[in-house]
Amino acid sequence: MNESLELEFSQMLERYQSQKIQTFEFIAWAKAWLPVCLENWPQESIPLQKKYADVWLDLMDRLESSAMFTQESCSFSQNELLLLMHQWVKKVGNLRDSN
């Protein structure tokens, strides 16, 4: 399951980074994709599910804010945000696989 999450994310990330889709399209996809990521959540980790969702949505908000700048800003680095998103996907996949 982890590989399919990472593959789907990587494909969309590649489309975004190659400018085949705009930031707002990538963010809309990522927000709509969140429930898919949180499916089959392990029972013992249910308390973490909302926290993971909150982190994802926070990353989306920061990515949206960073899109207002043409270059890397002091407070937000788009590249760092995208790396954090990828780490989030890996962690969620690992949690789901442990179920």
C-alpha positions, 0 to 999 in steps of 0.5 A: 500500500505504501508504494502505491501512495508514494507512486501516486504522490510522485506522479502528481508532484512530477506534473506539478514540478514540470508545470503541467499543472498549476499550484492551485490544481496541485493543492486541490488534488492534494486536499481531495487525496487526503481521505484516500491516504487516511483509509485503512488507518490502524486501530491503535493509531486512530488518535494520530489520524486527525493530527496527520490530517492537520499536518497535511492541511497545514502543509497545503496552506503553506504551499498555497502561501508560498505560491504568492512569491516568485522566488523562495521566501524567507519563511517558506521554501516550496522545495522544503514543503514538497520534501515535507509532503513526501516524508508525510506520505512515507510515514502515512504509508508505513502506518497503514502498512503496519495494520 
